[in-house]
Amino acid sequence: MANIIRISILLAFVFSTSIADAKWRWQVPENDEVMIEINSERSELVTRNTLNPNEIDIFVWNMYKGDKPDWQRDYKNLTPSYDILILQELWLDHRMLQTFYEDETFSYHMATSFIDRKRSDTPTGVGTASKVEPIRTFWQRSKYREPFIRTPKMVLFTEYALEGTSKTLLTGNIHAINFVSSRKLRHQLKNMAKVFAAHDGPAVMAGDFNTWSKKKMKYLHEFARDSGMTEVKFDNGHQRMKTFGKYLDYIFVKGADVYDSHVFGNIDGSDHKPMTVKISVDTSN
């Protein structure tokens, strides 16, 4: 219900905004300005160069731009024990930036979807944080854009070395295109699937897929098939956020064993609930 109200408010706001105002306010960065790094220069935060393939703990959360009163408290309490954080709706205002810069556990890589000029040139997008510096990061920008505000959505890929093997772990972080036809979401998912299908190694894909219709759910299952990935199941998965009766947040894995997964249904620091998965990777092959 909260998300339906949110959608209604956003649509009402969007319709009241002129095209000219929208073009000025929401600036899409140039390609060489998409990536933002936080704490990556602080070598004391990177305690090792490889992930332990026997136990990789991953935390996934759409943070609703940190707008909820309990976001900062929940974020600081929940995240320190994980190896990788896959985060959507980063909003790099003073509060969130300060929280990240004061973090003595993770370095952050963010793919910017747009910059809000009206709100102090604040960037927003998806971000992945880790205790191990990635081998590489790259991103995909959606071909199609949200209506009226004309902003794209991003997928951020990060690749990590694994101890004892030449294979690498590839992670994907999505905040999917939302107020568009299912066909346009399918286009974004198909481009993403190609990356995972080509990766010779374990992979994790997670985030907010905005799958709020039957046809969008169909294309999500198509993505899993095309990329060779398997959906992670949760004993308490019903506590995830829904819109029009459909779940939005998912985790998929490839070439890894899942031996724990959980949804923090009692957390109110966002309109979405955090998800976690613990995986292991066989390095004998």
Wavefront OBJ file of the C-alpha trace (Angstrom):
o trace
v 0.000 0.000 0.000
v 2.816 2.404 0.876
v 4.348 1.938 -2.542
v 1.013 2.513 -4.310
v 0.618 5.785 -2.413
v 4.191 6.671 -3.297
v 3.536 5.975 -6.988
v 0.382 8.117 -6.928
v 2.209 11.018 -5.295
v 5.092 10.761 -7.743
v 2.794 10.663 -10.749
v 0.860 13.664 -9.481
v 4.114 15.538 -9.023
v 5.444 14.496 -12.400
v 2.341 15.649 -14.237
v 2.602 19.024 -12.523
v 6.190 19.477 -13.692
v 6.795 21.013 -17.076
v 9.061 19.270 -19.561
v 11.452 22.209 -19.508
v 11.680 22.158 -15.721
v 12.267 18.401 -15.755
v 15.053 18.685 -18.312
v 16.785 21.318 -16.206
v 16.274 19.673 -12.831
v 17.222 16.020 -13.476
v 20.588 15.919 -15.181
v 21.845 12.634 -16.632
v 25.639 12.511 -16.243
v 28.068 11.973 -19.095
v 29.563 8.488 -19.317
v 32.831 9.502 -17.669
v 30.919 11.044 -14.759
v 28.654 8.084 -13.931
v 30.907 6.337 -11.411
v 31.420 7.712 -7.926
v 33.831 6.104 -5.447
v 33.763 6.567 -1.687
v 36.531 5.334 0.644
v 38.254 3.412 -2.169
v 41.429 5.408 -1.565
v 41.522 4.370 2.102
v 43.736 1.293 1.973
v 43.148 0.529 5.655
v 39.564 -0.424 4.796
v 40.629 -3.120 2.330
v 41.830 -5.874 4.675
v 42.211 -8.549 1.968
v 42.313 -8.830 -1.805
v 40.124 -11.905 -2.257
v 36.797 -13.186 -0.998
v 36.629 -16.425 0.965
v 34.733 -18.735 -1.420
v 33.521 -20.906 1.461
v 31.384 -18.118 2.902
v 30.328 -14.917 1.165
v 27.678 -12.883 2.991
v 25.669 -10.457 0.871
v 23.223 -7.765 1.975
v 20.661 -6.231 -0.431
v 18.497 -3.159 0.243
v 16.591 -0.461 -1.608
v 17.121 2.362 0.883
v 14.406 4.808 -0.287
v 17.038 7.564 -0.554
v 17.532 7.463 3.223
v 14.302 9.420 3.708
v 12.937 7.304 6.562
v 13.822 8.478 10.090
v 15.346 5.109 11.052
v 17.436 4.605 7.919
v 20.803 5.672 9.309
v 20.386 3.698 12.544
v 19.265 0.556 10.709
v 22.022 0.859 8.125
v 24.768 1.155 10.721
v 23.349 -1.687 12.824
v 22.699 -4.145 9.998
v 25.589 -3.906 7.564
v 29.000 -4.348 9.292
v 29.132 -8.170 9.280
v 28.593 -8.602 5.526
v 31.177 -8.933 2.759
v 29.208 -7.176 0.001
v 26.367 -4.639 0.161
v 24.138 -4.315 -2.930
v 22.212 -1.068 -2.473
v 19.582 0.781 -4.482
v 18.291 4.367 -4.239
v 21.454 5.891 -2.916
v 20.946 9.603 -2.431
v 24.266 11.302 -1.797
v 23.100 14.233 0.258
v 25.112 15.364 3.269
v 23.573 12.769 5.613
v 24.166 9.721 3.436
v 27.617 10.884 2.342
v 28.648 11.403 5.937
v 27.361 7.940 6.865
v 29.437 6.351 4.096
v 32.598 8.378 4.695
v 32.488 7.534 8.402
v 32.084 3.851 7.585
v 35.263 2.049 8.614
v 34.224 -1.239 7.008
v 33.423 -0.698 3.325
v 34.517 1.077 0.191
v 31.699 2.129 -2.153
v 31.199 2.240 -5.913
v 28.093 3.985 -7.222
v 26.608 4.225 -10.714
v 24.723 7.515 -10.986
v 21.389 7.505 -12.779
v 20.820 11.252 -12.476
v 21.691 14.387 -10.513
v 18.986 16.515 -8.886
v 20.008 20.118 -9.549
v 17.188 21.518 -7.451
v 18.394 19.653 -4.385
v 22.027 20.748 -4.148
v 23.158 18.761 -7.211
v 22.592 15.500 -5.362
v 23.448 12.289 -7.259
v 21.232 9.215 -7.008
v 21.712 5.687 -8.297
v 22.787 2.191 -7.296
v 25.842 1.395 -5.223
v 27.790 -1.701 -4.256
v 30.048 -1.681 -1.211
v 32.550 -4.325 -0.188
v 35.395 -5.202 2.143
v 37.407 -6.356 -0.892
v 38.233 -3.898 -3.646
v 36.681 -5.153 -6.900
v 38.832 -6.177 -9.852
v 36.631 -4.036 -12.065
v 33.339 -2.193 -12.146
v 31.143 -1.421 -15.131
v 27.569 -0.384 -15.726
v 24.607 -0.441 -18.079
v 22.254 2.480 -18.502
v 18.699 1.619 -19.529
v 17.887 2.543 -23.120
v 14.436 3.692 -22.087
v 13.729 6.411 -19.556
v 11.098 7.124 -16.968
v 8.288 9.235 -18.407
v 8.272 13.032 -17.988
v 11.351 13.258 -15.784
v 13.297 11.507 -18.585
v 15.802 9.716 -16.366
v 17.296 6.267 -16.991
v 17.887 3.458 -14.527
v 21.220 1.765 -13.899
v 22.698 -1.693 -13.501
v 26.078 -1.789 -11.743
v 28.403 -4.784 -12.154
v 31.315 -5.497 -9.822
v 33.793 -8.355 -10.154
v 35.786 -9.832 -7.268
v 38.739 -12.208 -6.952
v 38.147 -15.468 -5.090
v 40.770 -17.164 -2.952
v 42.121 -20.401 -4.426
v 40.722 -20.085 -7.947
v 41.180 -18.056 -11.092
v 37.405 -17.745 -11.444
v 35.817 -14.536 -10.228
v 32.539 -13.582 -8.601
v 30.414 -11.190 -10.653
v 27.708 -9.219 -8.891
v 24.953 -7.194 -10.491
v 22.951 -4.455 -8.822
v 19.723 -3.233 -10.422
v 17.119 -0.587 -9.825
v 14.944 -1.433 -12.802
v 13.083 0.946 -15.070
v 9.659 1.406 -13.461
v 6.847 3.515 -14.925
v 7.137 2.014 -18.398
v 5.698 -0.849 -20.412
v 6.777 -4.404 -19.705
v 8.474 -4.432 -23.118
v 10.856 -1.685 -22.003
v 11.700 -3.513 -18.790
v 12.337 -6.638 -20.867
v 14.898 -4.745 -22.935
v 16.844 -3.833 -19.796
v 16.686 -7.383 -18.445
v 17.835 -8.900 -21.745
v 20.915 -6.669 -21.860
v 21.713 -7.631 -18.299
v 21.233 -11.359 -18.976
v 23.870 -11.257 -21.735
v 26.518 -10.169 -19.221
v 25.799 -13.037 -16.847
v 25.463 -15.626 -19.596
v 28.961 -14.689 -20.797
v 30.574 -14.796 -17.339
v 32.536 -18.003 -16.711
v 32.206 -18.134 -12.959
v 29.837 -17.632 -10.044
v 27.475 -14.692 -10.054
v 24.890 -12.897 -7.939
v 22.231 -10.565 -9.336
v 20.085 -8.607 -6.893
v 18.012 -5.504 -6.353
v 14.687 -3.878 -7.060
v 13.326 -5.257 -10.338
v 10.050 -3.276 -10.240
v 8.132 -6.360 -11.371
v 4.653 -5.174 -10.425
v 2.660 -6.810 -13.246
v 2.140 -10.361 -14.497
v 3.947 -9.629 -17.765
v 6.904 -8.032 -15.988
v 7.133 -11.136 -13.794
v 7.155 -13.254 -16.941
v 10.137 -11.315 -18.262
v 11.947 -11.668 -14.937
v 11.655 -15.454 -15.247
v 12.888 -15.129 -18.821
v 15.929 -13.232 -17.537
v 16.720 -16.037 -15.083
v 16.502 -18.640 -17.831
v 18.598 -16.667 -20.320
v 21.332 -15.874 -17.788
v 21.455 -19.340 -16.214
v 20.552 -17.973 -12.789
v 18.382 -19.379 -10.006
v 16.088 -17.359 -7.761
v 16.968 -17.369 -4.060
v 14.062 -18.467 -1.875
v 13.366 -17.065 1.587
v 11.475 -18.771 4.417
v 9.972 -15.368 5.217
v 9.964 -14.031 1.674
v 6.364 -12.890 2.013
v 7.653 -9.986 4.115
v 9.260 -8.374 1.068
v 7.650 -5.276 -0.405
v 4.793 -5.796 -2.849
v 3.109 -3.574 -5.407
v -0.181 -4.729 -6.917
v 0.398 -8.073 -5.207
v 3.811 -8.666 -6.854
v 7.196 -8.746 -5.151
v 9.769 -6.210 -6.338
v 13.013 -7.329 -4.693
v 14.911 -10.479 -5.660
v 18.274 -12.205 -5.449
v 19.497 -14.610 -8.136
v 22.623 -16.782 -8.087
v 24.664 -18.766 -10.603
v 27.443 -21.272 -9.906
v 27.084 -20.957 -6.128
v 25.422 -22.841 -3.281
v 22.983 -20.958 -1.050
v 23.023 -22.055 2.560
v 21.215 -19.181 4.247
v 18.814 -16.414 3.214
v 16.671 -13.984 5.155
v 14.380 -10.973 4.886
v 14.497 -8.374 7.691
v 10.738 -7.910 7.853
v 10.882 -5.837 11.038
v 13.113 -3.090 9.632
v 11.430 0.262 8.929
v 14.407 2.313 7.705
v 13.025 2.103 4.148
v 9.789 1.184 2.392
v 11.661 -1.920 1.173
v 12.882 -4.714 3.452
v 16.558 -5.721 3.470
v 17.419 -9.186 2.131
v 20.499 -11.308 2.780
v 22.046 -14.394 1.235
v 25.020 -16.484 2.275
v 26.717 -18.416 -0.516
v 29.662 -20.714 -1.066
v 31.590 -21.393 -4.268
v 33.265 -24.677 -5.209
v 36.849 -23.877 -6.209
v 37.824 -27.445 -7.182
v 36.705 -27.028 -10.808
l 1 2 3 4 5 6 7 8 9 10 11 12 13 14 15 16 17 18 19 20 21 22 23 24 25 26 27 28 29 30 31 32 33 34 35 36 37 38 39 40 41 42 43 44 45 46 47 48 49 50 51 52 53 54 55 56 57 58 59 60 61 62 63 64 65 66 67 68 69 70 71 72 73 74 75 76 77 78 79 80 81 82 83 84 85 86 87 88 89 90 91 92 93 94 95 96 97 98 99 100 101 102 103 104 105 106 107 108 109 110 111 112 113 114 115 116 117 118 119 120 121 122 123 124 125 126 127 128 129 130 131 132 133 134 135 136 137 138 139 140 141 142 143 144 145 146 147 148 149 150 151 152 153 154 155 156 157 158 159 160 161 162 163 164 165 166 167 168 169 170 171 172 173 174 175 176 177 178 179 180 181 182 183 184 185 186 187 188 189 190 191 192 193 194 195 196 197 198 199 200 201 202 203 204 205 206 207 208 209 210 211 212 213 214 215 216 217 218 219 220 221 222 223 224 225 226 227 228 229 230 231 232 233 234 235 236 237 238 239 240 241 242 243 244 245 246 247 248 249 250 251 252 253 254 255 256 257 258 259 260 261 262 263 264 265 266 267 268 269 270 271 272 273 274 275 276 277 278 279 280 281 282 283 284 285
